[in-house]
Amino acid sequence: MTSLGMQVASTLFGFTGTILMFFNSYALIPYEAAMFGSDEIIEHDRKVEQKNKRMLRNQKIGIGLLSLSFLLQLISYSL
């Protein structure tokens, strides 16, 4: 792969990682109740927990893509 090809790939990885992190911001959704609540509140908290886990997973993928982007930039400039 040429230096220019690596820079283009780095740009695509970086853009994708940035978009993932932007749409899954670090502000997680708060829970409705702590321990005691009706079945509806417990179900709502379970759904919120699933959404928060999905957001955290996407944030980690975004950071990984940005790190890969920086690594590709480093390699492309050393060629």
Secondary structure per residue as TSV (DSSP state, phi and psi in degrees):
chain	resnum	aa	ss	phi	psi
A	1	M	-	360.0	135.5
A	2	T	-	-78.6	169.0
A	3	S	H	-61.9	-42.0
A	4	L	H	-65.6	-40.0
A	5	G	H	-63.1	-38.8
A	6	M	H	-68.5	-35.7
A	7	Q	H	-68.3	-36.9
A	8	V	H	-66.4	-44.6
A	9	A	H	-62.5	-40.0
A	10	S	H	-61.6	-41.4
A	11	T	H	-63.8	-42.5
A	12	L	H	-65.5	-43.8
A	13	F	H	-63.0	-43.4
A	14	G	H	-63.5	-42.8
A	15	F	H	-64.2	-44.0
A	16	T	H	-63.1	-43.9
A	17	G	H	-63.0	-39.8
A	18	T	H	-66.0	-42.0
A	19	I	H	-64.1	-43.3
A	20	L	H	-60.2	-43.6
A	21	M	H	-71.4	-32.7
A	22	F	H	-66.9	-44.9
A	23	F	H	-81.7	-8.4
A	24	N	T	-124.2	65.8
A	25	S	-	-60.4	169.1
A	26	Y	S	-76.2	-4.0
A	27	A	-	-85.8	102.0
A	28	L	-	-78.1	159.3
A	29	I	-	-77.4	130.5
A	30	P	-	-74.8	156.0
A	31	Y	-	-82.0	151.8
A	32	E	S	-75.7	-43.6
A	33	A	-	-138.9	159.7
A	34	A	S	-80.4	-77.4
A	35	M	S	-119.1	-42.9
A	36	F	-	-103.9	127.1
A	37	G	-	-168.9	171.8
A	38	S	-	-72.4	174.2
A	39	D	H	-62.7	-34.4
A	40	E	H	-65.8	-40.8
A	41	I	H	-68.9	-39.6
A	42	I	H	-63.3	-41.4
A	43	E	H	-65.1	-41.6
A	44	H	H	-62.0	-43.6
A	45	D	H	-63.3	-35.1
A	46	R	H	-66.1	-41.4
A	47	K	H	-65.7	-39.8
A	48	V	H	-63.7	-40.1
A	49	E	H	-63.3	-40.6
A	50	Q	H	-64.3	-42.2
A	51	K	H	-63.5	-41.9
A	52	N	H	-64.2	-39.8
A	53	K	H	-64.8	-39.6
A	54	R	H	-64.2	-42.2
A	55	M	H	-64.0	-42.7
A	56	L	H	-63.9	-40.5
A	57	R	H	-62.4	-44.2
A	58	N	H	-66.2	-34.0
A	59	Q	H	-64.8	-41.6
A	60	K	H	-66.0	-38.8
A	61	I	H	-64.9	-41.6
A	62	G	H	-61.5	-44.1
A	63	I	H	-63.8	-39.7
A	64	G	H	-63.4	-41.8
A	65	L	H	-66.6	-38.7
A	66	L	H	-65.6	-40.6
A	67	S	H	-63.3	-42.2
A	68	L	H	-62.9	-38.1
A	69	S	H	-61.1	-45.4
A	70	F	H	-65.1	-38.2
A	71	L	H	-64.5	-43.9
A	72	L	H	-63.1	-37.2
A	73	Q	H	-63.0	-44.3
A	74	L	H	-60.0	-45.3
A	75	I	H	-67.0	-41.0
A	76	S	H	-65.8	-34.5
A	77	Y	H	-76.1	-21.5
A	78	S	H	-85.0	-10.7
A	79	L	-	-77.0	360.0
